[in-house]
C-alpha cells in the first residue's frame, strides 16, 4: 500500500523545507543539480505550457536554459526561506516531471497563498498532477498553517479547472483582464479552498475521487 510522508525541519520556517511522497510521486525543494533536466523538459513542452505562462520579451529557449533555472532557483529559494513561497519539484519514479508552488503567502489574519503548477505532458492524464497538488494543499493547511489557498485559472484552461474542482476548490468569480499571460491581459477564474472545507484532507478527497485510477 502506498504511504504518505511529510518530513520537515521544525527549526526552519514552518513547514519548510519539506519532502512529500505518495507511491511513485515525490515532491521536494528545487535542487541545483536538476538544471539540465528542468531545461530539457521545459523546452520540450513549449507548445504545451506557453499559453499559460506570463508574457515575456525573452525567447523561450533563453528563459528555460540551465542558467535560467539556476537564477530562478536562487530567487525562489530565498522566498521560501522568508516564508512567502513553497516551491516544490515533482518527481515520478525518480524523474523530474513538473512543479507545484504555493506563492505570495501572507500570514497574519489572512494566512493564505496562491497555488500554481505545471506538469510534463508525457505524464499527463495519469492523476499525477492532481495527486501532487493534493499533497501540497494538505501540507499547506497542516505544517505550514495556512487557512486559504487560491488558484486563478484562465477560462480556456478546462483541464486545470477540472483538476481543482475535483480536489474540492470552489469557484468564486471572474477576475477581468487579471494577468498578462501569453501576450495579453487575460481573464481568470478564481477558485479557493479553505482548511476546514475537507475534514478528511485533500489527499482523502483525491483517493475518493480516483479509486480506480492508481498512479503507476
C-alpha positions as CSV (number, residue, x, y, z in Angstrom):
1,X,0.0,0.0,0.0
2,X,1.3,3.5,-0.8
3,X,2.4,5.6,2.0
4,X,2.3,9.4,2.7
5,X,5.4,11.0,4.2
6,X,5.9,14.7,5.1
7,X,9.3,15.4,6.5
8,X,10.0,19.0,7.7
9,X,12.7,20.8,9.7
10,X,10.9,22.3,12.7
11,X,13.8,24.7,13.2
12,X,13.3,26.4,9.9
13,X,10.3,28.3,8.6
14,X,7.0,26.5,9.5
15,X,6.6,23.6,7.0
16,X,9.8,24.4,5.0
17,X,11.9,22.8,3.8
18,X,9.8,19.7,3.2
19,X,9.7,16.4,1.3
20,X,6.3,14.9,0.5
21,X,5.7,11.5,-1.1
22,X,2.9,9.1,-2.0
23,X,3.7,6.0,-4.0
24,X,5.9,6.9,-7.0
25,X,5.3,10.6,-6.7
26,X,7.7,12.7,-4.6
27,X,7.9,16.4,-4.0
28,X,10.9,18.3,-2.7
29,X,12.6,21.7,-2.9
30,X,14.2,22.6,-6.2
31,X,17.7,21.2,-6.5
32,X,20.7,22.8,-8.1
33,X,21.6,19.6,-10.0
34,X,18.3,19.5,-11.8
35,X,19.1,22.4,-14.0
36,X,19.8,20.4,-17.2
37,X,16.8,18.1,-16.7
38,X,14.5,21.0,-16.0
39,X,15.6,22.9,-19.1
40,X,15.2,19.8,-21.3
41,X,11.6,19.3,-20.1
42,X,10.6,22.9,-20.4
43,X,12.0,23.2,-23.9
44,X,10.2,20.0,-25.0
45,X,6.9,21.3,-23.5
46,X,6.9,24.8,-25.0
47,X,3.6,24.4,-27.0
48,X,2.0,22.6,-24.0
49,X,3.0,25.3,-21.5
50,X,3.3,28.6,-23.3
51,X,-0.4,29.5,-23.4
52,X,-0.5,29.6,-19.6
53,X,2.9,31.4,-19.0
54,X,3.5,35.1,-18.2
55,X,4.3,37.3,-21.1
56,X,8.0,37.8,-21.7
57,X,10.2,39.6,-24.2
58,X,12.9,36.9,-23.7
59,X,12.8,34.0,-26.1
60,X,11.5,30.7,-24.6
61,X,14.8,28.8,-25.0
62,X,16.7,31.6,-23.3
63,X,14.4,31.8,-20.2
64,X,14.4,28.0,-19.9
65,X,18.1,27.3,-20.2
66,X,20.1,25.7,-17.3
67,X,21.4,29.1,-16.4
68,X,17.9,30.5,-16.2
69,X,16.9,27.6,-13.9
70,X,19.8,28.3,-11.6
71,X,18.8,32.0,-11.4
72,X,15.2,31.1,-10.8
73,X,16.1,28.6,-8.1
74,X,18.1,31.2,-6.2
75,X,15.1,33.6,-6.2
76,X,12.5,31.0,-5.1
77,X,14.8,29.5,-2.5
78,X,15.2,33.0,-1.0
79,X,11.4,33.5,-1.0
80,X,11.0,30.1,0.6
81,X,13.4,31.0,3.4
82,X,11.4,34.1,4.0
83,X,8.2,32.1,4.2
84,X,6.5,33.7,1.2
85,X,6.7,30.7,-1.1
86,X,6.6,26.8,-1.1
87,X,8.3,25.8,-4.3
88,X,8.2,22.1,-4.9
89,X,9.7,20.0,-7.7
90,X,7.6,17.0,-8.7
91,X,9.3,13.7,-9.4
92,X,7.7,10.5,-10.7
93,X,9.6,7.3,-10.3
94,X,12.7,9.4,-9.6
95,X,12.3,11.5,-12.8
96,X,11.6,15.3,-12.8
97,X,8.1,15.8,-14.1
98,X,6.9,19.3,-13.0
99,X,6.5,21.8,-10.2
100,X,3.8,22.8,-7.7
101,X,4.2,26.1,-5.9
102,X,2.2,28.0,-3.3
103,X,3.4,31.6,-3.7
104,X,2.7,35.1,-2.4
105,X,2.0,33.7,1.1
106,X,0.6,36.2,3.5
107,X,0.5,35.5,7.3
108,X,-1.3,37.4,10.0
109,X,-5.1,37.4,9.9
110,X,-5.2,36.2,6.3
111,X,-2.9,33.1,6.2
112,X,-3.3,32.5,2.5
113,X,-1.3,31.6,-0.6
114,X,-1.8,31.2,-4.4
115,X,-1.5,27.8,-5.9
116,X,0.2,27.1,-9.3
117,X,1.5,24.1,-11.1
118,X,2.8,22.6,-14.3
119,X,3.3,19.1,-15.4
120,X,5.3,17.3,-18.2
121,X,2.9,16.4,-21.0
122,X,4.4,12.9,-21.2
123,X,3.0,12.0,-17.8
124,X,-0.3,14.0,-18.1
125,X,-3.6,12.1,-17.7
126,X,-2.3,9.7,-15.0
127,X,-3.6,11.6,-12.0
128,X,-0.1,12.7,-11.1
129,X,-0.8,16.5,-11.2
130,X,-3.9,16.2,-9.0
131,X,-2.0,13.9,-6.5
132,X,0.9,16.4,-6.3
133,X,-1.5,19.3,-5.8
134,X,-3.4,17.4,-3.1
135,X,-0.2,16.6,-1.2
136,X,0.9,20.3,-1.3
137,X,-2.5,21.5,-0.2
138,X,-2.6,19.2,2.8
139,X,0.9,20.3,3.7
140,X,0.0,24.0,3.4
141,X,-3.1,23.6,5.6
142,X,-1.1,21.4,8.1
143,X,2.5,22.1,9.0
144,X,2.6,25.5,7.1
145,X,-0.5,26.7,8.9
146,X,-2.4,28.4,6.1
147,X,-6.2,28.8,6.1
148,X,-6.9,29.6,2.4
149,X,-5.5,28.6,-1.0
150,X,-6.5,30.4,-4.2
151,X,-6.0,29.1,-7.8
152,X,-6.5,31.6,-10.6
153,X,-7.2,29.8,-13.9
154,X,-7.9,31.1,-17.4
155,X,-11.4,30.2,-18.6
156,X,-9.9,28.4,-21.6
157,X,-7.9,26.0,-19.4
158,X,-10.6,23.4,-18.8
159,X,-8.2,20.6,-17.6
160,X,-6.9,22.8,-14.7
161,X,-10.4,23.9,-13.8
162,X,-11.5,20.2,-13.6
163,X,-8.4,19.4,-11.5
164,X,-9.0,21.9,-8.8
165,X,-12.8,21.3,-8.7
166,X,-12.2,17.5,-8.3
167,X,-10.0,18.4,-5.3
168,X,-12.7,20.5,-3.7
169,X,-11.9,24.0,-4.7
170,X,-14.9,26.3,-5.1
171,X,-15.3,28.8,-7.9
172,X,-15.6,32.3,-6.5
173,X,-15.8,34.6,-9.6
174,X,-14.3,36.1,-12.7
175,X,-11.2,38.3,-12.4
176,X,-11.3,40.6,-15.5
177,X,-8.0,41.1,-17.5
178,X,-6.3,39.9,-14.4
179,X,-2.8,38.7,-15.5
180,X,-0.5,39.4,-18.5
181,X,-0.3,35.9,-20.0
182,X,1.0,34.8,-23.4
183,X,1.0,38.3,-24.9
184,X,-2.2,39.9,-23.5
185,X,-4.2,40.7,-20.3
186,X,-6.3,37.6,-19.7
187,X,-9.4,37.0,-17.7
188,X,-9.1,34.4,-14.9
189,X,-11.5,32.4,-12.8
190,X,-10.8,32.5,-9.1
191,X,-11.1,29.2,-7.2
192,X,-10.5,28.8,-3.4
193,X,-10.1,26.0,-0.9
194,X,-10.2,26.6,2.9
195,X,-8.6,24.4,5.6
196,X,-12.0,23.4,7.0
197,X,-13.6,22.5,3.7
198,X,-12.4,18.9,3.6
199,X,-12.2,17.3,7.1
200,X,-10.5,14.2,5.6
201,X,-8.0,16.3,3.8
202,X,-7.3,16.9,0.1
203,X,-5.5,13.6,-0.3
204,X,-8.5,11.9,1.1
205,X,-10.6,13.7,-1.5
206,X,-8.2,12.6,-4.2
207,X,-8.4,9.0,-3.1
208,X,-12.2,9.2,-3.0
209,X,-12.4,10.7,-6.5
210,X,-9.7,8.4,-8.0
211,X,-10.4,4.9,-6.6
212,X,-9.9,3.1,-9.9
213,X,-7.0,5.3,-11.1
214,X,-3.9,4.3,-9.2
215,X,-0.8,6.3,-10.0
216,X,1.6,4.0,-11.8
